[in-house]
Amino acid sequence: MTEATGIVGEFFSLKEGTDAELLAMQCGDFYEFFGEDAEFVSDELDLKVSQKSSHGSSYPMAGVPVDDLTPYLKALVERGYRVAVADQYETDDGHAREIVRVVTPGTLLETTEADAQYLATIVETDGNGRSAADYGLAFADVTTGRFLVADAEDLDEALTELYRFDPVELLPGPDVRTDDDLLDAVRERTDATMTLHETEAFAPKRAGHAVRDQFGRETVDRLGVGESAIAAAGAILSYVEESGTGVLASMTRIQTHQGDDHVTLDATTQRNLELTETMHGDGDGSLFETIDHTETSAGARLLKEWLQRPRRSVEVLETRRESVAALSSSALARDEIRETLGDAYDLARLASKASHGSADARDLLAARETLAVLPEVVETVGSDPELADSPLTDVVDRPDGAAADELRERLEEAIAPEPPSTVTQGGLFQYGYDDELDEVIDRHEELTEWFDTLADREKRQYGLAHVTVDRNKTDGYYVQVGKSAADGVPDHYEEIKTLKNSKRFTTDELEEKEREMLRLEERRGDLEYELFEALREDVAARAELLQDVGRTLATVDALASLATHAAENRWVAPELHRGDRLEIEQGRHPVVEQTTEFVPNDVGMTDDQQFLVVTGPNMSGKSTYMRQVACIVLLAQVGSFVPAKRAEIGLVDGIFTRVGALDELAQGRSTFMVEMSELSNILHTATEESLVILDEVGRGTATYDGISIAWAATEYLHNEVGAKTLFATHYHELTGLAENLPRVANVHVAADERDGDVTFLRTVRDGPTDRSYGIHVADLAGVPGPVVDRARDVLDRLREEKAIEAKGGSSEPVQTVFDVSSGQFRGPANADGGEPPEAGETNESIDPEAKDVLEDLESIDVNETPPVELITKVQKWQRRLEE
């Protein structure tokens, strides 16, 4: 194919110099795509493809107007593509283009999503012993300037952090990118686009230098994270700088993510408790969706972060809780604050856009309006006695109010009330902002008045009819006269165009005024653009101030959201302490109570009773009961009120759950393997200050194996870990542990059975349950009637140790007896249901002592007898038979 020249050749040359998948190159008023890029965006964005000739060949071409690039760019990037943008500039020889930025999922500023858009890196420690952590991580949200670093002691912890932040783009470090198993594990936990950044950016010295230059040496030295975390942070800074987004100026602070002050919530627990999405991946029905009454996108982001990162600091939690208490009781002030916050924009993202240079006049107007919200909130808080006497006063006083007022006043003096959408046309500024601009505007208005009144003057002076004055791109300014009066125009009128019913004229004065008008318009546009760039840079220099104000308004919004939900749902303030007691009176599940008439339940864990074995019928509410306890503890450690009549909660350092499991066959992991992996993580990670929720253990294998695993896990959690534990099980044998392990107690979810009808009471009571009611649940689930009836018959005969007819196909029924102790059928049986005698033996020949043993065996209920007691009885019967 002939090599392309001209703009097509320039396109392909620029494309070769970038690693982006697509290139959008400005050509006048359009951004164009050529060749394969054009065909691709045509399919993805439904753009029309035309042909562009170059050096004897034809190339596909598709384009979008310059002002419309953003939505198309956003659509491509959100689908995971990297798009380079080349802008046009003037040269002595005409036009040229250069790539000004590369937009990726993690560097896209033009997002309408309320959630954070994190760019993440993960770096594996080189094992030289300088760090106790196996991995270093960094997270940056270019839309807000937020920047975090963290150490992870192992892969599970690293994956948990990635799950929590849910990045849109991930830069794997040099060692990570060659570890297929690790990358597969990362892909399981996140939908992030994987991008390979240059290896040199991860070099410890280069990365450390970049981080210290950005945030200051002393700040970085105080972070207390390992070298791999600093390498991850440096790689992000390098990547963002190379992308050309220009947002590094908005990244004003770096913070550590981990620490003893936060509660451990692994990915499994977040999923099982449905914190931000349900098991089906929906936002509706999650805990966050339930309690989210925020008015701003920044407030919603912060509230979600609080849920995913509960705190352990009593001081922090009491500050939040007391603020929520004041807001919940001061309904009028709370409503006023929320109404005021409704006018607030996302200041953190506006600061980032100003730093990038993409903020327009409307963005600065939004910043001005949001800065005006702060003093209104401060005033409302200060004028309400209860709020004024609460920690909320300290929250709203954190930003520099004087500096915020100064910036707001400057923006108010500068930006016009209704500025245009672009910064290259006039009308951006208020009159009086700049003297030179005012002179240009005054003269422009004089000329505008001259043109507006010219038609009337010409009519009066020359007696003309049907005279108008107008302007277009082709003819400029002109005087248009109807044909009937065109012959009477004065001699100095110069005809420039004849139309069907009129003629157009110009004059020397008109042309002179037009030239002056064009000079004024050009000067006004240039001057306003210069002034606007200076103003935008001034706002960008105050990015940290904007972030502080934005963070404060987001905090007030999140606290008001918690207070609103507490007031509307009769939630109470929990009592927090550092002890082991966990006592909840009439607790409710925060999500389930929204859609059903919920039956409240108590939970009591004292210093001497920290392990509850929860039994009860299927579908009776055991899982909901345990999840509600976990949610209440979590909400308390967010700083929220909780759904209960009273709650006294000892702070925990982690919440761990093992609730159900699905096959992960694609990864070669069965249900039981997933279950055991989750159990292993809990037994390794939980501490005596943790809360553990186990909803069945060992159900995915043979009965005796399952009981053995559940039994051993219970002993280990009780004896070695010491965590507060709720363990729901159908293995009734485990209830016997309460007699031998001092910190174990039995509770059960009650059911009422009358005349064969079962009612689940949803009430938790002390002691073990007596039955599972599994057949009743099968009936409720719609299992065919004959199956349910047959199951009841088999269960009755099993309990009475009577013969069962094993019905199969067209063959005759065969009677057999199921031996519970061996787990096997014995038969065939006699027609009367008895066991068939051995050859040459009759029932009458059985020794009386042996008969007594059989009667004892018949009278015992193996399902209700603890294993230890059952073994003792079997040993006793064996001795009697031997004698």
N, C-alpha and C positions, 0 to 999 in steps of 0.2 A: 504494500500500500504506500502511496506517495506520502512523504512526510508533510505534516500540516504546517502552515505558516500563519501569520497574522494572529488574530485573537485566539483562534483554535490552537495554533502552535504554542502560544503563550500559556493557554490553559493546561495543555499536556506537560509543558515544562514545569509549571508550578506544581502540578499534581505529582510529578516525579520527586519533587523536593520535600514532600510531606508523607507521613505514614498514615494520614487520614484515609478512610475508605471513600470519602466523597469530597468534592471541591465545589464551592459556590463562588464564582468569580464575577465581580461587578463589571458590567459593560453599560455605561451610561445609567439609565434609569432602571436597569434590570440586573438581577443576579442570574447568571446563566450557568447551566451544566451542559457538558458536551460529551459525545461518544457514549461509552457504556454508562457513565454517570447519568446522562440524560435519560437513557432507557430505564435505568433503575428507578430514578425518582418519578418517572412517569408511571411506573407500576405501583410504587409505594404511595405516591401523593396525588395520583390521578391528574397529572399535568399533561398538557398537549405537547407532542413532539413535532418539531419541524426539522428542516435540513439546513445546514450551513456549509457552503462551498469553501474549500480551501485548497489551493495549489492543485486543482484538477480533481479533487475528491470531495465527496459529500459526507458530512458528519451529523448524526442526530444532535438536536439542540432543544433544551427545555429551560424555561426561565420563570422567575417570579419577580414582581415589582420590588424595588429596593425597600419601600415602606412595608411590604408584606412578607419580608423574609422570616421574621421571628416565628410566626406560627408554623411555617413549614420546617424551619430549623428545629424547633421544639419537637415536632412530630418525628423527625428522623432520629434525633438524639435519644428521645425516650424509648425508641425501639432498639437502642443499643449501638447506633452507628456513630462513628467519629467523623465530624464534618469540618473541613478547613474553610475559612472565609477569606477571600482575597478582595481587598478594596482597591478602587481606582484612584489614582492621583495624577496631577498635571505635571508634565515635563516640557522641556523646550521643544521636543519633537512631537508633542501631542499627549497621549495618555499612556500610562503604565499601571501595572497592578502588582501588589505584594500581599502575601498572606499575613493578616494582622492577628488572627487567633484561630485556634483549633478547639471546637466545641465538642465536649464529650458528656456522657451522662453525669459525671461528677463535677463538671465545670459549667454546666448550663445555668445561667442566671435568670433567663426568661421563663421561670416556672410559675404556674398558677397553683401548684400543689401546696396545701397547708403544711404537710409533713416536712421534716428536715430532709435535705438531699445530700447524704453524706458520701464523700470520697474517702476511701479507706485504704490503708496499707497493712500488710502483715509480713513481718520479718522473723525468720527463724534464727535463734541465737547460735553462734558458731561453736559453742561448747568449750570455750577457753577458760571457763570458770569465773569470768568477771561478772556474771549475772546469774542470780538464782532462777530467773525466769527462762522458760523455753522459747517464748515468743514475745515480740514487741509489736504493738499496734498503734496506729494513729488514725484519727477521724477528723475530717474537716468539712464543714458545710460552707461552701463558697457563697451561698445566698445570704448567710447571716454573719460570716466571719468566725463562727465558733470553731475552736481547735482543741482537740483532746488527745492525750497519749496514755497508754496503759501497758503494763506488763501482764503476761499470762503465764502461769506456772506450767501449764500443759496444754495439749491440743484441745481438750474438752472446754477448758476455760476460754481459750481463744475463740473457739466456735460459738460459745455462748455470747461473747461480746459482739461477734459479727451478727448473730441472730438478733441481738437486742437493738443494734444500730441500723440493721437492714440497709447497708449501703447500696447506692445505685451503681457505683463503680468501684472496683477493687484492683489495687496494684500489688501483685504478689512479689515478694522479695526474691533475690537470685536463687536461694536454696528452695524456697517454697514452690517456685514455678516449675521445678523439675521433679517435684514429689507428686506423682499422679494420685496416690491414695489421699494425700492431704487435700489436693484440689477437688477431688470428688466429694470429700467430706464438706468442703466449703460450699460447693455447688448445692449440696443437700440443704444447707442452712440459709442460703441467700440466693436471690435472683440477680445479683450484681453482675454487670458486664466486666469481664476480666481484661485488663490492659497490661501489656508488657512495657514498662518504663525502662529507660537506660540503666544498666547495671551500676554505672559509676555514681548515680544519684544516691545509691544505698550505701556507698562507702562511708564508714564511720566518721572519718575526719571531715570529709566534704559535707556530709549531712549535719554533723555537729556544728560546723562553721555556719551553715545556712540557718540553722535553728537559733543559734546565738545572735546572729546578725538581725534576725527577724524579731526576736522577743527579748533580747538582752541576756548577757552572760549570767548575771546573778539570778535572774528568773529561772533560767534553764537549770542552773546548778542546784536550785532548791526543789526541783521536781521530784528527785529521788527515784527516777526510773532507770532501767538498764540501757545499755548502749544500743540494743536492738530497737527499743522504742524511739530513741532519738534518731536512729537511722530511718525508721518508718516516717517520722515527722519531717526529716530533711527531704526525703523522697517526695512527699506530698508538696512541699514548698517548691521544689524543682519542677514538678509536673505542672503545678498551677502557673508558675512563672512562664514556662514554655508554652502553655496554652494561649497566652496573650490575653487572658481575661482581665488582668490588671487589678485583681481584688486583694493582692497581698497587703495593701494598706489597710484593709478592713480587718485583717487578722491581727488584732492588737494584744491578745492574751492567749496563753497556752495553759491548760490545766491538766492535772492527772485525773484519770477516770476511776481507778480502783482505790481501795483503802478500807481500813477496818470500820469506817463509819457507814458503810453501805451493806445492805442485806444481799447475800448471794441468791440469785434467782437464775438457775440454769435454763437453757432453751426448753427442756422438757417441761419444767414447772410452769414457765410462761405460757406454753401451749396448753397444758392440762388445766390451768386455771383460767384460760381464755382471757388473758389480760387485754390484749389489743385486737385479737381476732378469734373467732370461734374455731372449733375443730375442723369446720368445713372451709375455713379461710375467709369468712365474712366478717366485716367490721360490725354490722348490726348484731346485737346480742352479746357483745364483749363487755367486759367490766368497764373499759374506757368509754365506750359508747354510752353506757348506762349513766355514768356519773359526769359526763362532759356537758356542761352548760356554759362553756366559755363563749365570749363574744368576739375574740380575736384569734387569728391563726397562731400567733406567737403564744398566747395563753394555752391553746390546745396542745401545742408542741411541748410546752413545759409540763402540763398536767400528765401527758403520756410518759414523759421522762421520769416524773415522780413515781408513777406506777411501776415502771420497769426498773427503777433504782430506789427502793425504799431506804430509809435512813435508820441508823442505830443511835444517833445522838439524841439523848433526852432533851437537851437544850433546843436543838433545831426543831424537833417534833413538837415540843410544848409551845414554841413560838408560832408554828403553823396552826396548831390546834386552838390556841387562844385567839388567834386572828379569825379562824373559822367560827369559833364560838361567838365572837363579837359581831361578825357579819351575819351569822344565822339569826341572832336575836334582834338585830337592827334592820328590820325588813325594808323600811323606807330608804334608809341610807344605802343599803345594799343595792336596791333597785336603781337608785340614782347613779351609783358608781357603774353598774353594768350598762345603763343607758349611755353614760358618758363614754365608756370604753367602746361602745358600738361605733364611735366616730374615729377610732384609732386604726392606723395602718401598721404594717409590719416594719418597725423602725430598723431592726437589724438588717433586713433585706434591702431597705432603702439606703442604708449606709454602705452596704456592699455594692449596690448599683452606682452610687456616687463615686466610690473608690475605683470602680471599673471604668467610669466615664460614660456609662450608658443611661444614667438618670436624666430624664427630661424635666421640663418645667413643672409638669403635673406631679412628678415624683417629689420635687422639692416643695410643691404646694402641699402634698400629702404629709411630708415631714413636718412642715409648719403646723398643719392642723393637728398632728399627733402630739407635737411638743406642747400645744395648747391644752391638751387633755390632762397632762400631768398636774398643773396647778389646780385644775378643777377637782381632780381626785384628792389632792392634798387638802383642799378646802372642805370637801365633803367629809373626809376622815376627821379633820380637826374640829368641825362644827358638831359632830355627833359625840356626846359624852362617852358612850361605851366604846366607840371606835378610837376616840382620842386617847383613851386609857388602856388601849391594847397594843400589842407589838406591831400592829399594822402601821402605826405612826412611824416607827423606825424603818419599816419597809419603804414607805413613800418618801422618806427623807434621805434615802441613800444617794440618789443622783445629785449632781451639782445643779440645784434649781436656778441659781443666778445665771450660770453659763447657758443653761437650757433656755431661759427667758431671753437672754441676749441673742442667741441664734434664732429663736423664733421671731423676735422683733425685726432682726435683719431680713429674714425671709419675707416677713409681712410687708416691710417697706419695699422689697425688691420685686417679688413675683406678682404679676397681674392676677386679678380674681379669677379669670377664665383664660388661662394661657393656651396657645395652640399646641397641637400634639407633637410638632417637630420644633427643633431649636434653631432652624435656619430661616424661619420666617419671622416677621415682626410681631409685636404684641406680647412679648414675653414679660416686659417689666412695667412697673407702676411709673406714672409720671412723677418726676421729682427724685428718682433714684440716682440719676447721673445727669450732670449739667449739659454735657456735650450731646448726649442722647436726647435731652429735652429740646435743645436747639434744633436738632434734626427733625424731631417730631413736630415742633411748632411750624417749621417751614413746610414740612410735608402736609400738615393740615391746611396751611394757607393755599398751597397748590391744589390740594383736593377741593377746597372751596372754590377756587378759580375755575377748575374744570366743571364742577357741579353747576355753577351759575352761568357758564359760557353760553349755553343754548338760549337762555332767556335774554341775555345781553345782545346776542346776534339777532334775535327776533325783533327786539325793540329798535336796535340801531339801523338795521337794514330792511325792516318790514317784511321779513321772511316768514313763511308758514312751514309747518311740518319739519322743524329743525330739532335734531337730537345730537348729543355728543357722547361718544362711547370709545371703547378701547378693545382691541384684540391683539393676539400675538402676531398676526400677519401685517395688519395695517397700522398698528400702534394706536395713538389717539387720532380721532377724525371727527369732522362735522358732517353729519348726514342730512341731506335736504331732499324732500319729496320732488319727484320729477316735474310736477306741475309748477313748482317754485324754483327749480334749479336754474332756469335761464336768468333769474333776477339776482343771482349771487354777485357780490362785489368782485372787482377785478383781481384783488389780492388772493382770492380763493383759488387753490390749485387742485384740479380734479385728480383723484387717484384711483377711483373705481366706479364703474357703472353697474347698478343692479337693476332688477326688473322694474321696480317702482320708485327708485331713488338713486341719488348719486352721493359719493363720498368725496370730501374735500379736506385739504390741510392748508395751513398758513405758516408763514415763517415764525410768528409768535407762538403758534400751537406747537410747532416742532421744537422751538427753544424751551418752552415749558415742559414738554415731554422729556427732553434730554435731562433737564434739571430734576424732574420727578424720578427718572431712572437712576440718576446719580444718588439722589436722596434714599431711594429704596435700597440700593446696593449698600450705601454707607450705613443705613439703619440696620440692615441684616448683618453686616460685618461687625458693627459696633455691639449689637445685642448679643451676637454669638461670643464675642470676646468677653463681654461682661458676664455672660452666663457661664462660660468656662471657668472664669475666675471665681464666681460664686460657687459653682459645683466643687471646685477644688477646695474652697474654704470649708464647705460642708463635709467633704471627704476627710479633711484634716481633723474634723471633730467626730470621726466615726465612733470612737470609744464612748464619747458622750451620748451619741444616739443609741448605741448598744446598751448603755447603762439605763437610760430612760426606757428603752424598749423592754429590757429585762424586768424593770420595776413594774411596768404596766402589765406585763405577762404574769408576774407573780401575783399581783392583785387580782387579775382575771381568774387565775387558777384557784386562788383561795375563795373568791366569790362563787366560783362554780361548785366547789365542795360545800360551801355554806348553803347554797341554793338547794342542792340535793339533800343535805341533812335536814333542812327546814321542811322540805316537801315530803320527806319520807320517814319522819320521826326517828332519825338517827341520834345517837347520844355520844358524848365525849368520852373516850376510853381513859381509864387510869393507867398510866405507864410507869413501869419500874424496871429495875435491872435484875430482879429475882426470877425464880422459876415458875411462879404461880401463873396459871392461865385459867381464868374463870369468866365465863360468858353466860349471862342470864338472858334467856329468851332471844337467842341469836337467830338471825335470818340470813339467807343467801341474798347478797345485794342485787343480783341479776334476776334470779328466779322469782323473787317477791314482786317483781314488776309485772309479771304475767300470770300469776296464780295466787290463790289465797293460801299463803304460806303458813305452815304450822311451826312456830318458834321452838327452839330446843336449847337446852343448857349443855355446857361442857365444863368440867371441873378437873383441873390438873393442879395438884398441890406439890409441895416440896417432896412429899413421900409417895405421890402417885402421879407418874409421868408417862405411863404407857397404857393406852386404852385399846382393848381388843373389842372391835365393833362387829357384832353379829346381827342377823335379822334376815327376813325373807328377801328374795329377789324383788327388785323394783320397789322396795319399801322406803328408799331414800338414804341408804348408807353413804353412797358416793356424794350426794348433795350435802349431807351433814358434814362430812369431812372437808369438802371443798369450801363450805361456808366458814368453817373454822379458819382455814388457811386464808381466805379472802379477808376475814375480819382482822386477823393479825397483820396482814399486808396493809390494809387500809389504815390501821392504827399507826403503822410505821411509815406511812406516807404523810401523816399529820392530819388525816381526815377523821371525821366522826364515823361511827360504825353502826350497822343495823342490829341493834340489840336493846334490851331494857337497861342492862348494865354490863360493863366489860372492864376487867382488870387484866392487863396484859404485860407479861414479862417480855422484854425485848429479845428478839432472836437474831442470830447472825446469818441465818440462811433458811430458806423454805425449800424443801425437796419433796417432789411428788412422784409416785409411780401409780398411774391410773390407766388401766387398759393398755392395749398395744395393737398395732396393725402389722400385718406381714410386710416386710421390706424385701420382697423376693428378688427385686432387681439387684439388690446389694447382697443377696444370698443370706438374708437374715429372716428367720421365721418369727412368729409371734413370741414364742418362748425365748428365743435368743434376744429379741428386743427387750423383753421383760427382765431377763437376767442381766443385761447390760445396764439397764436403768437401776436395778437393785444394786449392782456392783458399784455404780457411781455414788449412790447414796451411802453405802456402807463405808466407802473410802473417804467421802467428802464431809458428811455431816459431823457436827460436834455436839457436845453436851448442851450448847446454847441454840441448837437448831430446832426447827419444827419439821417433822417427817410425816408425810401422808402416804400410806400404802393401801391401795385398793386392790386386794387380792395379790398373792404371791404364790407361784407354783402351780397355777391352774392349767398351764399349757403342757404339762407332762403327766406321767402316770400318777395315780392317786398317792401311792406311798412315797414316791419321789417328791411330789409336791408338798405333802405334809412335812416331810423331813426338811426340805429347804425352808419352808415357812417357819418351822419350829426353830431351826438353827439361826435364821435371820432374826427372829424375835429375841432369842437369847443374846445374840451379839449386840443388837441395838440396846438391849436392857443392860447388859453387863459391861460392854466395852465402849459403846458410843455415848449412851446416856441421854440421847435426844428426847425431847417431847415428841411422842409418837401416837398417831391414830392408825390402827391396823384393822381394816375391814376384811373379813374372811368368811368363807363357807366351810372351812375346816373346823368343825366343832371341837376337835381334839385340842385346839390351841387355847380354848377357854380354861382348860385345866391348869395352864401355866400360872394363872392368878393365885393358885394355892401354894406355888413354890417360889415364884419370883416376887419380891416384896413391892416393887413399883408398878406391877401390872394389875389392872382392874378390868372387869368385864362390863360392857354396856351393850344394849341391843335396841333395835328399832322395833317397836311393838306392833302386833297384828291381832285382830279380833276375829275369831272363827265361831260362827253360830249357824247351826243347821246346814253345814257344808259350805256356807258363804263366808269368804274371807274379806276383811276390811283392813287395809294398811293404815295404821293410825298416825304414821309419820312422827311419832313421839319416841324420844330416846329415854330409855329407863336403865337402871342399874341391873347388872346380872347378865348371863348369857341368854340367847334365844333358845326355844325348845324345838322349833321346826323351821324348814326353809321355804315351804310352800311353792316349790318349783313347778309342780304340776298346775297349780292355780295360775301362775304366771304364764305358762304355756297356753292355758285356756284364754287368758286375757289377750295374748298375742295373736289369737286366731288360729291356733293349731287345730286341725280337723277334729270334730267331736269323737269319732271312733278311736283316734290315737289317744286323746285325753282320757277317755273312759278306760281304755286298755291299760294306760299308765297307772291309773288309780288302782285298778285290779291287781296289777303286778306289784305295786308298792305295798298294798295290804297283805298280799301273800308273802312278800319278802319279810315284812315286819313280823308276821306270824310263823315264819319259817315253814310255810306250807309249799307243796309242790306247785310248780308253774308249768302250764302247757306251752311248750315252745312251738308256736304255730308257724309253719313254713310252707309256702307254695301250695301244691295240690296233694302233698303227702299227708298222711294221718298225723294228728297232733301227738307229740311225745311229751310225757310228763317228766319233769326234772325238778331238782331242788338246787337253789343257788346257795353255795357255801360262802357266807360273808367273810369268814376269816381267811379263806384262800382266794377269794375273788373268782371262783370257778363254779360251773354247773356240775352237779352230780346226778346221774340218772342212768337208765330210765327209772321212774318211780312206780310204786304200786298205784292201782286205781283209786285207793282210798286216801292217797296223798302221803303215805308213809314211805320210808326208805326201803328198797328191796333188800331182803336178807341174802347173805352169802350162801353159796351152794351147801346144802346139808345143814343149814341153820334156820331156825325159826325165831320169831319175835319172842316166844315164850322162853327161849333158852338164854336170854340176856340176864346177866348177873344183876341182882337187885342194887348193888353198890354202883355199878355202871349206869343203871337206870336212873339213880338219884343224880348222878353227874349230868346225864342228858336232860333231866328235868331242870337242873340249875342253869344249864346252858340255854334251854328254851326260854327261861324266864328273864334272861338278861337282854337289855337293849344295847347292842354294840354301838349304835349311833350316839347314845347318850353317855356311854361309859368312857371316862378318860383313859388314854392308852396305858398309863402306868398301872391303874387299878385293874384294867383288863388283863394285862400280862400277869399280874399277881394271881388273879383267879385261874388263868390257864395253867400256871405252875401248880396250883393247889389241886386242880382236877387231874393233872397228870400224875401227881403223887398218889391220889386216891385210886386211880385206875391201875397203877403199878402194884399197889398193895393188894 
